[in-house]
Amino acid sequence: MDERSAQLRWERRTQQPLMGMAVVFAVAYAVPIVWPDASRAVMDACAVVEWVVWGAFSLDYLVRLVLADRRGEFVRTHWLDLCAVLLPLIRPLQLLRVVATVLLVGQRARMATQIRLTTYVAGAVVALMMFGSLAVLSVERESPDGNIKTMGDAVWWSFTTMTTVGYGDHAPTTGLGRMIAVGLMLSGIALLGVVTANIAAWFIARFESDDVEERRQTAAIEALSEEVRALRAQVAALSEAPGSLPGKDRTHDRV
């Protein structure tokens, strides 16, 4: 119980700093792509920031693993975190560090119960569009057959790909760019499914609420009708009882 409490305290204390580091990572990743003519010092600084952020999330995973009371279960239930930690070590490409950090940020965001589903979906859409645009631009800009050469082209391509519209005016030509496209398409379908399911659940809950209210009103009307019938029966019984004649008849008898 104490280990579980320690793990929860660690997650609460590190959530906001890690989210802030994720924003710093996004800036460090975007600068070399948006500003390709930057000095070597700027490029190196951005690379260092990316690795530091990845290291911070990796350290966070290790600490949570140590604090977990059932480490085997923790590894099984947090396998995405483990993949994100190990992925950059297999092949230290810049894109893999992007995937790793996005996965880790997503896992930590889902732990925050105060974040509503709509906010999470909107944030996921913006993050995927941003990273997808930057990633495809970084791998397609230098491709001789590529037609994604500017940030505007990349954002437009990311938007049409995530919405599964696919106009075809811009498309990746490299293998890595196509892998990014597959990831964006699957993510767009998944997010669309989440939004659709959320809207459907809202309508179902609304209809169920209306049905409950209608049943409550029907039950109240039926109870009131039963009371009215019972009162009528009592009035009829009193009218038929001896000595319950009208007042004018009783006066006539006295005369």
Buried (B, 14 or more C-beta within 10 A) or exposed (E): EEEEEBBEEBBEEBBEEBEEBBEEBBEBBBBBBBEEEBEEEBBEBBBEBBBEBBEBBBEBBEBBBEBBEEEEEBBEEBEEBBBBBEBBEEEEEBBBBBBBBBBBBBBBBEEBEEEEEEEBBEBBBEBBBBBBBBBBBBBBBEBEEBEBBEBEBBBBBBBBBBBEEEEEEBBBBBEBBBBBBEBBBEBBEEBBEBBEEEEEEEEEEEEEEEEEEEEEEEEEEEEEEEEEEEEEEEEEEEEEEEEEEEEEEEEEEEE
